[in-house]
Amino acid sequence: MRMTDFLQHSDMVSWTLALMLLLLSVLSWVVMAWKWRLLSRVRQDVPRSVAAFWQSPGFDEARQRVAQFDRDACVLPLLEATLLPLGGTLAACGDRHEQLTRVLRDAMQSVLRRLQWGQILLATAGSISPFIGLLGTVWGIFNALTGMAAGGAVRIEDIVGPVGEALVMTAAGLAVAIPAVLGYNFLGRRIAQIEIELEGFAHDVRALLASSRG
């Protein structure tokens, strides 16, 4: 059985399902490659940026040093958020500690949303691809058996070929889903590690600023 045999015996439904799997596969690999590169840089830059911050003599100098290391703007937004003017708004309610908690939380959520971009696509590809492949297989077997029934007597040799060709769709669905699931889990773990580092840094910055400007 060859892929050309499957393509020759496919109808519009099978072609559509095959194209959907191809699209999901291409998008998944593009997202995984892009996120791998991004998260690799961030995992290097965050510790360097945090170290540069604490080695600086003052807050303004620290912001300038962090900007030199923070290529993907994961640490600097937390520092910039603490400089936003809050006077005359509801955000200014409460003591300095509560104000810093709000602005740092919002800044960190914005950074995490950017880092988590594409995770939904990987999760979707990993969850629906096997079902798309299974649907393609069922549809292919249905068409094969319908055609054989219309042709009269059916031999086992006449069934094995078309059914085997239809099973290609199930294999294709798994081939798309397995890398997507692995990529989702691995990249999600990296994002969680970065989140822990950013949370710890935000907590320390909040404590520093609340005590120095309280």
N, C-alpha and C positions, 0 to 999 in steps of 0.2 A: 504494500500500500504506500502510495506517495502522496505528497501534498497536492500535486497537480490533479490526482484522481479525485480528491475531495473537492477541489475548486471546480472541476468540470461537472460534478454531479450536484452542486449547490444551487439553491434558488435564491430569490431576493431576501428572504428571511434569514437564511444561513449566512449570506454575504453581510447583511446588516449586523448580525450578532458578531461575526468575525471582525468586522471593522470596529465595533465597539470595544472588543477585547484589545485590538491593536492600539486604539487610541488610549485606553486606560494604561496599557503597558508603556507606551511612549511617555505619557504624562507622568507616570509614576517614576520612571527612571530619571527623567529631567528634574523632577522635584527632589528626588533623593540625592542626585549629584549636586544640585545647587545648595541644598540644606547641609550636606556633608561639608562642603567648602565653607559655608557660612559659620556653622557651629564649630568647626575646627579653628577658625580664626577667633571666634568669640571666646572659646575655652582658653586660648592663649592670651587674649587681650584683657579679659576681666581680672585675672590675678595681677597682671602687670599694672593695670590702671589702679586697682585698689592699693597696691604697694606704693605707686607713685603718689597717690593721695596722702597716705599716712606719712610719707617721707618729706612732704612739703612743709615749709615754715608757716604758711597761712592758707586760708580758704581760697582766696583769689589765685594764688600761685598753684594751689592744688588743681583747680579747674583747668588751668593752662597746661599743666603736666599731664593730666588725665586725657585731654584732647589729643595729645601726641600719640597715645597708645590705643585709645578707644576707637578703632577704625570703623566699627559698625554701630557706634553710638548706643551702647548698652549701659554704660556707667554714667556718662556725662548727662543724660536726661534726668537722672536722679538728683544730680547736683544743681542743674538748672532749675528744677522744680522748686527747690528751696528758696530761690531768689524771686519767685513770682510775687508781685504786690497783692496783698489780700485785704488791704484797708477798705472799709465801706461795703463789704460783701458778707454774705453768710459764711463764706469760707474762713473769715477772720474770727468767727465765734469760737469760744473756748480758749484754753491756754496755748502756749507755744507748742507744747508737746502734741496736742491734738491736731493743730494746724499742720505740723510737719508730718504726722501720720497720714493725713488725708492726701497731701500733695505727693509724698513719696509713694504711697500705695497706687495712686492714679498713674504716676510716671512709670512705675514698675509694671503695671498691667499693660501699659502701652508697649513697653519693650517686649514683654512676653508674648503679646499678640503677634508681633512681628516675627519673633523666633518660632512661633507655632504655626506660621503660615504654611500651608501645604499638608499639614497633618490630617486634615479632614479628607483630602483627596486620597491619601494613602490608605486611610481607614476604609473609605468607600470602595476603592479598588480591591482591597483585600477581602471585603465582605461580599461584594456582589459578583465578582468575576467568576467564582465557581458556579454560581447559579446561572449566569449567562452561558457559560460553557455547557452546563447540564441541559439548559433549554435548547441549545443548539444540537446537542446529541439526541435528545428526545425528538426534536423536529426532523432531524436527518433520518432517524430510524423509522419514524412514522411515514415519511415520504418514500423510503426504500421499500417498506412492507406494502404500502399502498400500490406502488408501481409493480411489485411482484405479483400481488393479488390480481391486478388487472391483466397480467400476462399469462395467467393460467397456472399450470403446474410449477411448483417451486421446489428447487433442490437446495440442500444445505450449502452447497458451494455458492449458490446465488445470494444467500443471506449473509455469509461471512464477510464478503467484500464490502458491501454498502454499510453494514453495521460497524465494521472496523473503521471505515472512513468517517462515520458519524462520531465515533468515540474521540476523534481528533479534537473536537470542540471541548470535550471535558478536559483533556490534557492541556489544551491552550488556556482554559480558564484557571487551572491550577498553576500553570507557568506564570500567569499574571499575578495571581493572588499571593503566592508564597513570597516572592521578593518584596511585594508591597507590605505585607504583614511584618516581615523581618525588619524592613526599613522603618516602619512606623514604630515598632517597639524599640529599636536601637536608637533612633533619633529622639524619640520621646524621653528615653533615659538620659540622653545628653542634655536635653532641655531642662529636665528636672534637676540635674546637677548644677547647671548654670543658675537656675532659679534659686537654689539653696544659697549659692554664693552671693547673689544679688540681694537676697533677703537679709543675710547677715550683714552685708555692707550697709544697706538702708537702715537697719536697726542701729548700727554703730553711729552713722551720720546723724540720725535723729537724736540719739542720746548726746552726741557732741554739741549739736546746735542748740538743743533745748537747754542745756546747762550753761552754754556760753552766752546765749542771747535771751535767756529767760527773765 
